[in-house]
């Protein structure tokens, strides 16, 4: 008798199903990493632009805290700028923290500028 038995076919299908499920889950995992990296890159660029904007307008001249959002384009992302002195009197420390998403993930940039 030639051919495969029902048991052999079922084992082969079970192996193929396991392989396919593994590939699909790995693909989904990598897609989520790409989406997170895209979010973080966008946020980093927005935060750097806001930091430069605040530095250029000299709003960060005195120690304190400022807050806002990246609206109207990105109102879901909020930012908080803290200006503080440093141990070296010639410099000040600017810390911009951007927060986004339902889990309220955040990213902080620290920048030192001359007074």
Protein Blocks (a to p, Z undefined) as FASTA:
>chain_A
ZZjdfklmmmmmmmmmmmmmmmmmmmmmmmmmmmmmmmmmmmmmmmmmmmmmmmmnommm
pgcdddddfbfklmmbccdddddddfblkbccddddddedjkopacdddddddZZ
